[in-house]
Amino acid sequence: MKLATYKISQSSSPALGVVRQNDIVDLQSCGLAGDMTQLLYTGIDVSAIESRLPEGRAIALADVQLQAPIMKPGKVLAIGLNYADHIAESGMEAPKHQVWFNKQHNCINSPYGDINLPVVSTKLDYEAELCLVISKTCKHVPKHRAHEVIGGYFCGNDVSVRDWQLRAQTFQIGKSFDTHGPIGPYLVTPDEVGDPHNLDIRCLVNGEERQHSNTKHLIFNCFDAIAHLSQAFTLDVGDVLFMGTPSGVGMAMKPPSFLTEGDVVRVEIEKLGAIENKVALENGETIMGS
């Protein structure tokens, strides 16, 4: 099942629906949860939802604006150096342990929203990544049970401001600029995905393929990640994990090729769809208050 957060207009409130071929069925009109986090808390019962869809209001996909599936995640965590070919192009050693960093929740962006080219840097880069969302509050999850706490999967772009990223070992600020975490286009439930560790993944910049791999090449897979993180702290419903990027990032090209204003970055993952974001110059306006 493909679940999407959407708006009918820019000023309307976000709603939740099930994506079919050319339309989306509003779940609130079916008497079901009105937002994704609420649905995750109650549990995604695919059969129960499907049985209610005939009661719902269908809207043409072309008439809605898709939003980030999880608009306000709690934690946004990303793993670094998780494909061998990306480690090689980065000139770094393979990590003995999982390397995680935070992306601030303000980075979350819609699947087709503009990516800011910051006024403070020209070192803007892309990273195509498989993402997952936690559906059950959990701690000390054994690897063989980790699949039980995954609510679904979606595409992500771990947009990176490389000079700011490399100023500190935590990477946090350079990975957390506003708009630098587009995700979507929808949440695909595990039953429809099947094996998350055998999905084709690609990134294209202005139609040129820059990254192409398969999630079978993850060094630490989704279940490893949950087992590892949950030893340290509780994972909460709505937390989002970015699972790392393969080779082909702009920083590693010779010479480096960073994103510029007007560039279009497309991330495609088998069974999950695609997100596509245009680079737009940040206005740098001072904002004080709401």
SULQUIMO-V522650 format. One record per pair of residues at least 24 apart in sequence whose ideal C-beta (glycine too) atoms are under 6 Angstrom apart, sorted by sequence separation. I is the first residue (numbers start at 1). J is the second residue. If there is no record, write none. Layout:
BEGIN
I_J, I_J
END
This chain:
BEGIN
197_221, 30_55, 78_103, 131_156, 157_182, 30_56, 196_222, 29_56, 76_103, 129_156, 156_183, 25_53, 29_57, 76_105, 129_158, 154_183, 26_56, 154_184, 5_36, 25_56, 26_57, 126_157, 127_158, 73_105, 25_58, 36_69, 154_187, 213_246, 36_70, 23_58, 24_59, 125_160, 152_187, 153_188, 211_246, 152_188, 23_60, 24_61, 125_162, 152_189, 211_248, 23_61, 123_161, 210_248, 22_61, 123_162, 68_108, 121_161, 123_163, 150_190, 153_193, 68_110, 121_163, 67_110, 118_161, 153_196, 115_159, 1_46, 66_111, 131_183, 14_67, 8_64, 206_263, 6_64, 7_65, 205_263, 206_264, 118_177, 6_66, 205_265, 4_66, 5_67, 204_266, 70_133, 116_179, 5_69, 115_179, 203_267, 202_268, 201_269, 101_170, 107_176, 101_171, 102_172, 109_179, 199_269, 200_270, 101_172, 199_270, 103_175, 104_176, 106_178, 109_181, 103_176, 107_180, 108_181, 109_182, 111_184, 128_201, 107_181, 111_185, 128_203, 126_203, 146_223, 103_181, 193_271, 78_158, 143_223, 146_226, 146_227, 128_211, 143_227, 158_242, 188_272, 69_154, 130_215, 141_226, 141_227, 156_242, 185_273, 141_230, 162_251, 132_222, 140_230, 185_275, 139_230, 184_275, 138_230, 182_275, 40_135, 139_234, 182_277, 138_235, 137_236, 137_237, 134_235, 134_239, 133_240, 131_240, 132_241, 157_267, 40_151, 131_242, 155_267, 129_242, 130_243, 129_243, 155_269, 68_183, 69_184, 68_184, 129_245, 69_186, 128_245, 155_272, 69_187, 127_245, 154_272, 66_185, 153_272, 155_275, 98_220, 127_249, 125_249, 125_250, 125_251, 98_228, 83_217, 124_258, 123_258, 124_259, 82_218, 82_219, 82_220, 126_265, 128_267, 46_189, 117_261, 44_189, 46_191, 89_247, 86_245, 86_246, 83_244, 85_246, 86_247, 74_236, 82_244, 85_247, 115_277, 117_279, 83_246, 89_252, 119_282, 74_238, 75_239, 76_240, 77_241, 78_242, 111_275, 112_276, 114_278, 115_279, 117_281, 118_282, 73_238, 74_239, 79_244, 119_284, 114_280, 116_282, 19_186, 73_240, 70_238, 70_240, 4_186, 3_186, 2_186, 3_187, 2_188, 1_189, 1_192, 41_237, 40_237, 37_238
END
